């Protein structure tokens, strides 16, 4: 098994298992930036569920790319490497932008 398959498989598995057990992996990082009084808030938990699910999809895409490259080495070339980095950048941007968007949407739902 290639290193890419092992690492991306592990990330994908850990991410989705964290959702299944009810402790989205992004919570540990979010707690470093969010005041303690908001940690038990349902909004905080829901945002982290969505972020973890999104990261899980990105990791799954990277896992799929790694599996493909394992069976068809050298066929993706630059595109395969670019996909990995594009996914990471997309994940970072979504992680930074989504919480504010979600809070605005939740407020609109409560106060139409």
SVG drawing of the C-alpha trace seen along z (x, -y; Angstrom):
<svg xmlns="http://www.w3.org/2000/svg" viewBox="-39 -38 44 40">
<polyline fill="none" stroke="black" stroke-width="0.4" points="0.0,0.0 1.3,-3.5 2.0,-6.1 -0.7,-8.4 -3.4,-5.7 -2.4,-5.0 -2.3,-8.6 -5.4,-9.7 -7.2,-6.5 -6.3,-7.2 -7.4,-10.9 -10.7,-9.9 -11.4,-7.1 -10.6,-9.3 -12.7,-12.1 -15.9,-10.0 -15.5,-8.0 -15.2,-11.3 -18.6,-12.2 -20.1,-8.8 -19.1,-8.9 -20.4,-12.5 -17.1,-14.3 -16.2,-16.1 -12.5,-16.3 -12.6,-20.1 -13.9,-20.8 -10.4,-20.4 -9.1,-23.1 -12.2,-25.4 -11.9,-25.5 -8.5,-27.3 -10.3,-30.2 -13.8,-30.2 -14.5,-31.4 -15.2,-28.6 -18.8,-29.8 -19.7,-28.9 -18.3,-25.3 -21.6,-23.7 -23.7,-25.7 -25.6,-23.6 -24.6,-26.1 -20.9,-25.5 -21.4,-21.8 -23.4,-21.9 -20.9,-24.1 -18.1,-21.7 -20.2,-18.7 -20.5,-20.4 -16.8,-21.4 -15.7,-17.9 -18.0,-16.4 -16.6,-18.8 -13.0,-17.9 -14.0,-14.2 -15.2,-14.7 -11.9,-16.4 -9.9,-13.6 -12.1,-11.1 -11.3,-12.8 -7.6,-12.7 -7.9,-9.0 -9.6,-8.3 -6.8,-10.1 -4.2,-8.1 -5.9,-4.8 -6.1,-5.7 -2.4,-6.7 -1.5,-3.4 -3.1,-1.4 -2.3,-3.8 1.1,-5.4 2.2,-8.5 -1.1,-9.1 -2.2,-12.2 1.1,-13.9 0.9,-17.6 -3.0,-17.4 -2.8,-14.9 -0.4,-17.0 -2.4,-20.1 -5.6,-18.4 -4.1,-17.6 -3.0,-21.2 -6.2,-22.7 -8.2,-20.6 -6.1,-21.8 -6.6,-25.4 -10.3,-24.9 -10.5,-23.2 -8.7,-26.1 -10.9,-28.8 -14.1,-26.9 -12.9,-26.5 -12.3,-30.2 -15.4,-31.4 -18.1,-28.8 -18.6,-29.5 -19.6,-33.2 -21.9,-32.2 -23.6,-29.5 -24.2,-31.8 -25.8,-34.4 -28.0,-31.7 -29.0,-30.4 -29.9,-33.9 -32.0,-34.4 -33.9,-31.2 -34.6,-32.2 -35.4,-35.8 -36.8,-35.9"/>
</svg>
